[in-house]
Amino acid sequence: MSLEENIKLAVENKLNDGTIENKVSEYVEKGIEESLKELFGWSGDARKTMEGKIKSVMVPYLENYDYTKYIVKLDSVLASVLNEVTKDNRKILSNFKELMSIDSKIKSVKVSDIFTKWCKYVSENVETDGLDIDYEGPHYESVEVTYEFEESEKRDWIKSERGRILFECEHDPDMNVCIDVFRWNDIHKKDMWNFHADEDCKVSSLRNIDEFKLYLMSLKQADIEIELDEENDCDYVTPEKEPEAYLE
C-alpha cells in the first residue's frame, strides 16, 4: 500500500471514530473564548458598548441623587481622620521649630542657666502624689532640686577629660537628668565642656520627646558648649499643678 493510501486510510479512520470532529470542536471553543476575551477586554468593542449603556443609565441617576444626608457625616469623618493623621505631625513640626530656634551666635551656655531651665521643667511635670498641701495658696509643698558636677578620674596618658552633670529631684526620680560632658585636655578652655545628648536628632524622636531633652538637643544641634560656672547648687521648686478642691 502506498504512502498516500496509508494517509487516506488514517484520515478516514479518524473521521469515522470522531477524533477529528472533537479536535475541530475543541479549537472552535478556544477560538470563541479568545474572541470573547478580546471583545470584553479593556479596548474591546463589547466592553465599550457595555460601558456606554451603563453610563447612559447610571450618570443621570447619580447626577440627580440627593447626597445631602451624607454631607454632615462625611464632614465629621474627614475632620476626625485629618485630626488623627496630623496631630503627630503637628507635634513633630512644633518640636522641630523649637530644635532649630537656638541663636546660632551663642557659643556657650552656663550650667546655672540650664539648671534654671530644668527647674521650670520640674515645676511643670513633677509628680505631686505624696506632697503636702499648703492651704494658704493653696498649692503643693515645694520639692528640693539639686545639681552637681562629677569629674572622672584623670590619667596623664588619656587625652580627654570626662565628667557628668547630675540634675536630681529626690521626690520624683523621673525628673532626674544626667548630662555626660567631655573635653580634650590639651586644647580646652577653662570651665568649658562639650556634651552628649541622650537622644539622636531624628524626626522619629521628635514625636514624643519631653521639653527639657528637646532643649538639650537644640544646644547640641547648635554645637553649644556648657560653661561650668558653678559645680553645684540647690533650690526648691513649687509644682505648677494645683491641688483639687474638696469639701470636708
C-alpha positions in Angstrom: 0.0 0.0 0.0 1.4 3.4 -1.0 2.0 6.3 1.4 -0.9 8.2 0.0 -3.2 5.3 0.6 -2.0 5.0 4.2 -2.7 8.7 4.9 -6.1 8.4 3.3 -7.0 5.4 5.4 -5.8 7.0 8.6 -7.9 10.1 7.9 -10.9 8.0 7.2 -10.5 6.1 10.4 -10.2 9.3 12.5 -13.2 10.8 10.8 -15.2 7.6 11.5 -14.2 7.4 15.2 -14.9 11.2 15.9 -11.3 12.2 16.7 -11.1 15.0 14.1 -14.5 16.2 14.9 -13.6 16.5 18.6 -10.4 18.4 17.8 -12.2 20.8 15.5 -14.8 21.4 18.2 -12.0 22.0 20.8 -10.3 24.6 18.7 -13.6 26.3 17.8 -14.3 26.6 21.5 -10.9 28.0 22.2 -11.2 30.5 19.3 -14.6 31.7 20.6 -13.2 32.1 24.1 -10.2 34.1 22.9 -12.5 36.3 20.7 -14.8 37.0 23.7 -11.8 37.9 25.9 -10.7 40.4 23.2 -14.3 41.8 22.8 -14.7 42.3 26.6 -11.1 43.4 27.3 -10.0 46.9 28.1 -10.1 48.0 24.5 -12.7 45.5 23.2 -15.8 46.7 21.3 -18.2 44.8 23.5 -16.8 46.4 26.7 -17.0 49.8 25.2 -20.6 49.2 24.2 -21.5 47.9 27.7 -19.8 50.9 29.3 -21.7 53.3 27.1 -25.0 51.6 28.1 -24.2 51.6 31.8 -23.1 55.3 31.7 -26.3 56.3 30.0 -28.3 54.8 32.8 -26.1 55.5 35.9 -24.8 59.0 35.3 -28.2 60.7 35.1 -29.2 58.8 38.2 -26.1 59.8 40.1 -26.4 63.4 39.0 -29.9 63.7 40.3 -29.3 61.8 43.6 -29.6 63.7 46.8 -26.4 63.5 48.8 -27.4 66.0 51.5 -27.8 63.4 54.2 -24.3 62.2 53.7 -22.5 65.6 53.8 -22.6 66.0 57.6 -21.4 62.5 58.1 -18.6 62.9 55.6 -17.5 66.2 57.1 -17.3 64.7 60.5 -15.4 61.7 59.3 -12.9 63.8 57.3 -12.3 66.1 60.3 -11.7 63.1 62.6 -9.3 61.5 60.1 -7.4 64.7 59.5 -7.0 65.3 63.2 -5.7 61.8 63.9 -3.3 61.9 60.9 -1.9 65.3 61.5 -1.7 65.6 65.3 1.6 63.7 65.5 2.9 65.7 62.6 1.9 69.0 64.3 3.9 67.8 67.4 6.9 66.9 65.2 6.8 70.3 63.4 6.4 72.2 66.7 9.4 70.4 68.2 11.4 70.8 65.1 10.8 74.5 65.2 12.0 74.5 68.9 15.0 72.4 68.0 16.2 75.0 65.4 15.3 78.1 67.5 18.6 78.4 69.3 20.5 81.6 68.2 23.5 80.5 66.1 25.6 83.3 67.5 25.5 81.8 71.0 28.7 79.7 71.6 28.1 78.6 75.2 25.5 78.4 77.9 26.1 78.4 81.7 25.2 75.3 83.6 23.4 77.5 86.1 21.1 78.6 83.2 20.5 75.0 82.2 19.6 74.3 85.9 17.1 77.1 85.8 15.6 75.7 82.6 15.4 72.2 84.3 13.7 73.7 87.4 11.0 75.1 85.2 10.5 71.7 83.6 10.3 70.1 87.1 7.8 72.6 88.2 5.5 71.8 85.2 5.9 68.0 85.3 6.8 66.8 88.8 4.6 64.1 90.4 2.5 65.6 93.2 1.4 62.4 94.8 2.7 62.3 98.4 3.3 66.0 98.7 1.7 68.0 101.5 -0.7 70.9 100.6 -0.2 74.5 101.7 -3.8 75.6 102.1 -2.8 79.3 102.2 -2.3 79.1 98.4 -3.5 76.5 98.1 -0.5 74.8 96.4 1.6 71.7 96.9 4.7 72.0 99.0 8.0 72.7 97.2 10.3 69.9 96.2 14.1 70.1 96.6 16.2 70.0 93.4 19.9 69.9 93.1 22.7 69.7 90.5 26.2 68.5 90.9 29.2 68.1 88.7 31.2 65.0 89.0 34.5 64.7 87.2 36.0 61.4 86.3 39.5 60.5 87.5 42.2 61.9 85.2 45.0 59.9 83.6 48.0 61.6 82.1 48.1 59.3 79.1 44.4 59.9 78.3 43.9 63.0 76.1 40.3 63.5 77.1 38.6 64.5 80.3 35.2 63.4 81.2 32.5 64.1 83.7 28.8 64.3 84.3 26.3 66.9 85.5 23.5 65.4 87.6 20.2 67.1 88.0 18.2 65.4 90.7 14.8 65.6 92.3 14.6 63.3 95.3 10.8 63.4 95.4 10.4 62.3 91.7 13.3 60.4 90.2 11.6 60.5 86.8 12.7 64.2 86.7 16.4 63.2 87.1 18.8 64.0 84.2 22.4 63.1 83.6 24.5 65.1 81.1 27.7 63.4 80.1 30.4 66.0 79.4 33.9 65.8 77.8 36.7 67.8 76.5 40.3 67.5 75.2 42.7 68.3 77.9 45.3 69.9 75.6 43.0 72.4 73.8 40.1 73.1 76.1 39.2 76.5 77.5 38.8 76.8 81.2 35.4 75.6 82.6 34.1 74.8 79.0 32.8 71.3 78.2 31.2 69.6 75.3 28.4 67.1 76.0 26.4 64.2 74.7 22.6 64.4 74.2 20.5 61.4 75.3 18.5 61.5 72.0 19.7 61.2 68.4 18.5 64.1 66.3 16.0 62.1 64.2 12.5 63.1 63.1 11.0 60.0 64.7 12.4 61.1 68.1 10.7 64.5 67.9 7.2 63.0 68.3 7.4 62.0 72.0 10.5 63.8 73.4 10.0 66.0 76.5 10.7 69.7 76.7 14.0 69.5 78.6 15.6 66.8 76.4 14.4 68.8 73.4 16.2 71.8 74.8 19.4 69.8 75.3 19.1 68.5 71.7 18.8 72.1 70.4 22.0 73.1 72.3 23.8 70.1 70.9 22.5 70.7 67.4 23.9 74.2 67.5 27.3 73.0 68.8 26.9 75.0 72.0 29.3 74.2 74.9 28.5 74.1 78.6 30.2 76.6 80.8 30.7 75.2 84.3 30.2 78.5 86.2 29.2 76.6 89.4 29.9 73.0 90.3 26.8 72.5 92.4 23.6 74.3 93.5 20.3 73.6 95.3 16.8 75.1 95.1 13.2 74.5 95.9 10.6 74.3 93.2 6.9 74.7 93.7 4.7 72.4 91.4 2.5 74.3 89.0 -0.2 71.7 89.4 -2.8 72.9 91.8 -4.5 70.7 94.5 -8.0 69.7 93.7 -10.6 71.4 95.9 -12.6 69.2 98.1 -15.2 69.6 100.9 -14.6 68.2 104.4 
